Amino acid sequence: MFGWYRSCAVKWVWVIVLSLLVLAGMAATNLDRLQQLALNRYGTEVARLVGEWRAMLPSAQAPNELDKLERINNFFNRRIRWVEDAVLWQQDDYWASLLETLAKGAGDCEDFAIAKYVSLVLAGVPENKLRLTYVRMQRRPHAEPEAHMILAYYAAPSGEPLILDNFDPDIKPAAQRPDLTPVYAFNATQLWFRGPNPSSSDPTVRISRWRDVLARLQAEHTL
Amino acid sequence: MSLVKRLWIVIGLIILAAVFSAGIINIHSAQHYLENELRVKNLDTATALALTLSQSASDAVTVELLLSSQFDLGHYQRIEYLGPDGRLMAHRERATQPPAVPAWFMQLFPIASEPGTAVIQSGWTQLGSIQLRSDPSFAYDSLWHSALELAELFLLGGLLVGALGMVYIRRVLQPLQRVVEQAEALAERRYLEIPPPRTREFRLIIEAMNRLAHRTKVLLDDEATRLYKLKTEHEVDAHTGFMVGEVFRRNATDEIERESTNPQGLLLLVRIVNLEELNREIGRQQADRLIGLMAQQMRRALQAHTGAHYGRLGAAEFGILLPGQGDSAAVLQQLHASLLQVEHSNLLQLSYAATCYEAHSDLFELLSACEQSMAPADAERLTLPVSGGMQPSHSAREWEQILQVALHKHEFQLALYPVRGRNNSYLHTEAPARLHSSVCGETLVAGAFLPWARRQGLVGQVDLEILAQTLATVERHGHDICINLGYESVCDEGLVQRIIAMMEQSKTQAAQLWFDVGEEIAFEHPQAFACFCERLRPLGCKIGIEHLDHHVGHLARLHGLGLHYIKLSRTLVQDVGHEETAQALLRGLCTIGHTMGLLVIAEGVSQSDDVPLLFELGLDGVTGSAVV
């Protein structure tokens, strides 16, 4: 009886795996489709900006990671304005996807960090070298400290990171940024979000902001 | 295997399949939910732990310490601390107690506990990552218990649905029992019509069988009516509806000689003295009309006397036989008074005569005695003819004594006469009851003592006594024995119950009993008779109609009762040797009887030459003085 059940179950598992593969194919990285989506959703202006972003994006085969960091950091720091979430999204805190940030042409610190992170991953930088890091920022002595997020790049696991920040347009080693105190760091590797399960259908996705934005990135063919 | 059982198995399988698949789906979704919860819990705990470590830990020892405390206090299967290069720096693992869940269940519904991962760092320095996996045994426990609860619920639900299903099937299939009964009745040639049920298929079957039953009944009815016409055409006078002279004499002789009916009674003669003048004065047609009215009035006047025979002995002469009557004066007075009420009765000149008869009286002597005592009557008075008034052989007091003693001392006996089938085979023994009274020293026949028993309310006891005798005789001789049952034994509910009780005590003998029921009882109390047949049939005894004569035309009415035989009266049988009509009648009756599944037996066969002819005509049995 259970043998029968199991063979049936095996059959069903195959059906599910095949359909998931189809779904995954639909959601996989495809920048042409991203651009098409931008055109459909936001119009030619945004599609053009996405085109520019694609032109800027370094090839994954290029060996020089520092160069990649430079280009991507500059692109976003120049083209995206810093605007608070409360103004931009009428929400306390909103983590925008790459396409949303490009569409608005604006974002706050998380949006910058996420856009850079995604772009770097697309440019072939291994994810375990990147950390989205919550930092405590004190721009001037005696001023009120601020909550901020930056993207840290670790060339080696036990070394000092380079900081990609939207307030300071230059990429600097952590030692040269005494105004920043790291609090917590994370990246996408710990979230197994590229598993076979379609993340957007998973109810637990919506609970975490990070997983939420990852799911949106996947849906927009960015990751 | 019965239909109900098969349907039951199907319902059971359906319920089982439904419950099973619902259970599997339910457990699967619970399994998925639990996996998700575990995954989120692992992730959240890993993140929280990593956050704490990132804030406070500066070296591997602190990391390990914090790790230990988290592990020792929490419900984890394994916590790992990996260095920045992915090397395992420290780990805690619990040899998990296998959950109290059967292994097959865990194999069937595995719960994957995916580890949660989070990176830790101190300042800008990476310390590595931690991986954390919760113990899934709680999840297994919970899944197993919810599966058990589900199974209990489904079992209850399944039982409930099964019970409801059973009730429904019973209701739906109820008509099937009736279909089977009807089909079995048809096989026994009982033509039952039953109300069609609502279920379409059953309704079609029952309607078809009803049509068959109805058509057969109509056919039988038509045939019986045709035979009755054939019988009565020659026997009945067209103007009065009385028997023609010859037939009256035959019937009257039969009545007087018959043992089972009252052996005493009255013979009345009524004569229209002035018929010739009447014909001249008012015309023959009017005279015939007047005679018809007279005949009707005579019947009406005497309708209280059951078993009366009416005959037109000549153009102006009428004979009436009243069994069981003794007071000739009262009867004649009543008759005359009633005839005076006929329209134009003043035109009639009537004269009357009456005489008593006893068992073994000769009809022709009686008739000539009457002729001689004929006395005229006018409107004012009736000169009573002088005739030997009946002297009752015993007074009421004597009868009571005779019967009480007979019941007490078991003085009833059975006279045995054989009933033969084809090739002289033995069919059964007819056993009329006799009473050898020690009180008066006489042997009394049933016709003599039964009317007195009836008057004194002892018929029930007498019948039971005779039944007991019969059962004893059956046991002694091993023969099938046939006895006669009177009105009370058939129609009195209490007596029927006692008869059944007595027969149930000796079941083997009961199956060898044949019960003769007179045609008057069967046709004039059809409901009581049907009820009687219904109740006695399960005992295995045989029930039939005896002395069938006047009611042959209604024979088809007996179709649904499950009777076994009919006995044709001697009046139908005795002229078979030389009358074509009698032969045609018997042949027709045999056809009807056989269609209804009845044996047809001829009574009162007195000429041994008639026996082969009767079998040739289709009769199944004969009895009478010529049969030994």
Interface residues (C-beta under 8 A of the other chain):
Chain A: F2 Y5 R131 A152 Y154 P157 S158 E160 P161 A174 P182 V183 Y184 A185 F186 N187 T189 Q190 L191 W192 D202 P203 T204 I207
Chain B: I24 N36 R39 V40 L43 A46 T47 A50 L51 S54 Q55 P84 D85 W104 L108 E114 G116 T117 A118 V119 Q121 G123 W124 T125 Q126 S129
